């Protein structure tokens, strides 16, 4: 179905560097068409040293309604918006910006909440569960706060950089009250195992956990978005585990992003810890200046 652009069309941009394989325009434009939205998503190829100039120019566009932010700009964009949703403040990164009619830019990140929603939509509730998270980088940080906010009973964080894992565990415990600790990538005794590392993207990558220690009643989540099953998911299914790949996270995240941008007014439910965006409570936002 063709996208029809008119003088009244609202623009949503995907901002990143090396966007040739980006999927957001293909995901959002059919949604806009199906819902009769006078809107279009287009890619904005921006190098790291050009981000500030891009933002200066973009703020002059009165028909720019929002931005999706991808690598390598997720951290850099923090200082370039006016207000932060609690998710962005916790995680220290932004993957979506809502451009308000009064000129304010509000930044948020929904990687973690998208992961939780993806689990919930398949009947896997993090509340009351013991969770092992492998990877304390940007995505891992978002997921840690999200599962803790959704009521996880306990969270074990593992990362090759032990200090980074410790910092994340301490931050999550302080902000959410979830019982959080640093530990090895040993899945035994956990209900949910989440791989938030790039391990599995390369043909010769080791698995993030020992599959021999997986148990049949576990849920194994691999956030890698691949057209084929990831090595971890294949190994987990051989052990009788339920599995989810990165597609679940991205679909859940897309619904939350659309709601945050005011596009998808018919989205169902939301994971724990997400303030109702239709209300847009001022107290939920943190000013950046």
C-alpha positions as CSV (number, residue, x, y, z in Angstrom):
1,X,0.0,0.0,0.0
2,X,1.4,3.4,-1.0
3,X,2.1,6.1,1.5
4,X,0.5,9.4,0.6
5,X,2.3,12.5,1.8
6,X,0.4,15.8,1.9
7,X,1.1,19.3,3.1
8,X,-0.5,18.3,6.5
9,X,1.4,15.1,7.0
10,X,3.2,14.7,10.4
11,X,6.8,13.5,10.2
12,X,8.3,10.8,12.4
13,X,12.0,10.4,11.9
14,X,14.3,7.5,12.6
15,X,17.6,9.0,13.7
16,X,20.8,6.9,13.5
17,X,23.9,6.1,11.6
18,X,24.1,3.3,9.1
19,X,20.4,2.8,8.8
20,X,20.3,0.5,5.7
21,X,19.0,-2.4,7.6
22,X,16.6,-0.4,9.9
23,X,13.1,-1.9,10.2
24,X,11.2,1.0,11.8
25,X,9.9,2.7,8.6
26,X,8.6,-0.7,7.3
27,X,6.9,-1.3,10.7
28,X,5.3,2.1,11.3
29,X,4.2,3.2,7.9
30,X,1.7,0.3,7.4
31,X,0.4,1.1,10.9
32,X,-0.2,4.8,9.9
33,X,-2.0,3.7,6.7
34,X,-4.1,1.1,8.4
35,X,-5.3,3.6,11.1
36,X,-5.8,6.4,8.7
37,X,-3.1,8.5,10.3
38,X,-1.8,11.5,8.2
39,X,1.8,10.6,9.1
40,X,4.9,9.1,7.7
41,X,8.1,7.6,9.2
42,X,11.3,8.4,7.3
43,X,15.0,7.7,8.0
44,X,17.4,10.5,9.0
45,X,21.0,9.4,8.5
46,X,23.0,11.4,11.0
47,X,26.7,10.9,12.0
48,X,27.7,11.2,15.6
49,X,29.4,14.6,15.0
50,X,26.4,15.9,13.2
51,X,23.8,15.1,15.9
52,X,23.8,18.6,17.5
53,X,23.3,20.3,14.2
54,X,20.6,17.9,13.3
55,X,18.7,18.7,16.5
56,X,19.0,22.4,15.9
57,X,17.5,22.1,12.5
58,X,14.9,19.6,13.5
59,X,13.5,21.9,16.2
60,X,12.6,24.3,13.5
61,X,10.2,21.8,11.9
62,X,6.7,22.5,13.0
63,X,5.4,19.2,11.5
64,X,8.0,17.0,13.2
65,X,5.9,15.0,15.7
66,X,8.5,12.6,17.0
67,X,11.8,10.8,16.6
68,X,12.9,7.2,17.0
69,X,16.5,7.2,18.1
70,X,18.9,4.3,17.5
71,X,22.6,3.7,17.6
72,X,24.9,5.5,18.1
73,X,22.8,8.4,19.5
74,X,20.8,6.9,22.4
75,X,23.0,8.3,25.1
76,X,24.0,11.5,23.3
77,X,20.3,12.5,22.8
78,X,19.8,12.7,26.6
79,X,21.4,16.1,26.8
80,X,19.4,17.4,23.7
81,X,15.8,17.0,24.9
82,X,13.9,19.2,27.4
83,X,12.3,16.5,29.6
84,X,13.0,12.9,30.5
85,X,10.4,10.2,31.0
86,X,11.3,8.1,34.1
87,X,12.5,5.3,31.9
88,X,15.1,7.5,30.2
89,X,16.3,8.8,33.6
90,X,16.7,5.4,35.0
91,X,18.4,3.8,32.0
92,X,20.5,6.8,30.9
93,X,19.4,6.5,27.2
94,X,16.7,7.5,24.8
95,X,15.1,5.7,21.9
96,X,12.1,7.9,21.3
97,X,11.4,11.6,21.4
98,X,7.9,13.1,21.5
99,X,7.9,16.6,20.0
100,X,5.2,18.6,21.8
101,X,3.1,21.3,20.2
102,X,4.7,23.9,22.6
103,X,8.2,23.0,21.4
104,X,9.3,20.8,24.2
105,X,11.0,17.5,23.4
106,X,10.3,14.6,25.8
107,X,12.7,11.6,25.7
108,X,11.9,8.1,26.8
109,X,13.2,4.5,26.3
110,X,11.0,1.5,25.9
111,X,13.5,-1.4,25.3
112,X,12.9,-2.9,28.8
113,X,9.2,-2.3,28.9
114,X,8.9,-3.8,25.5
115,X,10.6,-6.9,26.7
116,X,8.2,-7.2,29.6
117,X,5.2,-6.6,27.4
118,X,6.4,-9.2,25.0
119,X,6.6,-11.7,27.8
120,X,3.2,-10.8,29.2
121,X,1.5,-11.1,25.8
122,X,2.7,-14.7,25.6
123,X,1.4,-15.5,29.2
124,X,4.8,-15.1,30.9
125,X,4.4,-12.8,33.9
126,X,7.7,-11.6,35.5
127,X,5.9,-10.8,38.8
128,X,7.0,-13.1,41.6
129,X,9.7,-14.7,39.4
130,X,13.4,-15.2,39.9
131,X,15.2,-13.7,36.9
132,X,18.8,-14.1,35.5
133,X,19.9,-11.2,33.3
134,X,23.0,-11.7,31.3
135,X,24.3,-8.3,30.0
136,X,24.3,-5.0,31.8
137,X,24.7,-2.7,28.8
138,X,22.1,-0.3,27.5
139,X,19.5,-2.9,26.7
140,X,20.2,-4.9,29.8
141,X,19.9,-1.8,32.0
142,X,16.5,-1.1,30.5
143,X,15.3,-4.7,31.0
144,X,16.6,-4.8,34.6
145,X,14.5,-1.8,35.7
146,X,11.5,-3.0,33.7
147,X,11.4,-6.5,35.2
148,X,12.0,-5.2,38.7
149,X,9.2,-2.6,38.2
150,X,6.9,-5.4,37.0
151,X,7.3,-7.2,40.3
152,X,10.1,-9.7,39.9
153,X,10.9,-11.5,43.1
154,X,14.6,-11.4,42.6
155,X,17.1,-10.4,39.9
156,X,20.6,-11.7,39.3
157,X,22.8,-9.6,37.0
158,X,25.8,-11.0,35.2
159,X,28.1,-9.1,32.9
160,X,31.7,-9.5,31.7
161,X,32.4,-6.1,33.4
162,X,31.6,-7.1,37.0
163,X,31.7,-3.4,38.2
164,X,29.1,-2.5,35.5
165,X,26.9,-5.4,36.7
166,X,27.3,-4.3,40.4
167,X,26.4,-0.7,39.6
168,X,23.3,-1.8,37.8
169,X,22.3,-4.2,40.6
170,X,22.7,-1.5,43.2
171,X,20.7,1.1,41.2
172,X,17.8,-1.3,40.6
173,X,17.7,-2.3,44.2
174,X,17.8,1.3,45.4
175,X,15.1,2.5,43.0
176,X,12.7,-0.4,43.0
177,X,13.3,-2.4,46.2
178,X,13.7,-5.6,44.1
179,X,16.1,-8.1,45.7
180,X,19.0,-7.8,43.3
181,X,22.5,-9.2,43.3
182,X,25.5,-9.9,41.0
183,X,26.1,-13.5,40.1
184,X,27.5,-15.9,37.5
185,X,25.6,-16.8,34.3
186,X,24.2,-19.9,35.9
187,X,20.5,-20.4,35.1
188,X,19.8,-23.0,37.7
189,X,17.1,-21.9,40.2
190,X,15.7,-19.2,38.0
191,X,12.3,-19.0,36.3
192,X,13.3,-16.6,33.5
193,X,16.7,-16.3,31.8
194,X,17.3,-13.2,29.6
195,X,20.2,-12.7,27.2
196,X,20.8,-9.0,26.8
197,X,24.3,-9.4,25.2
198,X,25.2,-9.6,21.5
199,X,26.4,-13.2,22.0
200,X,24.7,-15.2,19.3
201,X,24.9,-12.6,16.5
202,X,28.3,-14.0,15.4
203,X,28.6,-17.5,13.9
204,X,31.3,-18.5,16.4
205,X,29.9,-16.8,19.5
206,X,29.8,-18.8,22.7
207,X,26.4,-19.2,24.3
208,X,25.7,-16.7,27.1
209,X,24.7,-19.5,29.5
210,X,25.5,-23.2,29.7
211,X,22.5,-24.9,28.0
212,X,23.1,-28.1,30.1
213,X,22.0,-26.1,33.1
214,X,18.7,-25.0,31.6
215,X,15.5,-26.7,33.0
216,X,12.3,-27.5,31.1
217,X,10.1,-25.1,33.1
218,X,12.2,-22.0,32.3
219,X,11.5,-19.2,30.0
220,X,14.5,-18.2,27.9
221,X,14.5,-14.8,26.3
222,X,17.1,-13.8,23.8
223,X,16.8,-10.1,22.7
224,X,18.7,-10.7,19.5
225,X,16.3,-10.0,16.6
226,X,17.1,-12.6,13.9
227,X,15.1,-14.0,11.0
228,X,16.2,-17.4,12.2
229,X,16.1,-18.9,15.6
230,X,19.1,-17.9,17.8
231,X,21.6,-20.5,19.0
232,X,20.5,-19.9,22.6
233,X,16.8,-20.4,21.7
234,X,17.5,-23.6,19.8
235,X,19.5,-25.0,22.7
236,X,16.8,-24.0,25.2
237,X,14.0,-25.6,23.2
238,X,16.0,-28.8,23.1
239,X,15.9,-28.7,26.9
240,X,12.2,-28.2,26.8
241,X,12.2,-24.5,27.7
242,X,9.8,-21.9,26.4
243,X,11.6,-19.3,24.3
244,X,11.3,-15.8,23.0
245,X,13.6,-14.0,20.5
246,X,14.0,-10.3,20.0
247,X,10.9,-10.1,17.8
248,X,8.7,-10.2,20.9
249,X,10.6,-7.3,22.4
250,X,10.5,-5.2,19.3
251,X,6.7,-5.8,18.8
252,X,6.0,-4.9,22.4
253,X,8.2,-1.9,22.2
254,X,6.5,-0.7,19.0
255,X,3.1,-0.7,20.7
256,X,4.5,1.4,23.7
257,X,6.3,3.8,21.4
258,X,3.2,4.4,19.3
259,X,1.2,5.1,22.5
260,X,3.9,7.4,23.8
261,X,3.8,9.3,20.5
262,X,0.0,9.5,20.6
263,X,-0.5,7.4,17.5
264,X,-1.9,4.1,18.7
265,X,-4.9,5.0,20.9
266,X,-6.3,1.4,20.9
267,X,-3.3,-0.4,22.4
268,X,-4.2,-2.9,25.1
269,X,-2.7,-3.0,28.6
270,X,0.8,-2.1,29.6
271,X,3.5,-3.6,31.7
272,X,4.0,-2.6,35.3
273,X,5.8,0.6,36.0
274,X,4.7,2.5,32.9
275,X,2.7,5.7,33.7
276,X,-0.4,6.1,31.6
277,X,0.9,8.2,28.7
278,X,-2.5,9.6,27.7
279,X,-2.5,11.5,31.0
280,X,1.0,12.7,30.4
281,X,1.5,13.6,34.1
282,X,4.0,16.4,34.6
283,X,5.3,14.9,37.8
284,X,6.4,11.8,35.8
285,X,8.9,13.9,33.8
286,X,12.3,15.2,34.7
287,X,13.5,18.5,33.2
288,X,17.0,18.3,31.7
289,X,17.9,21.9,32.3
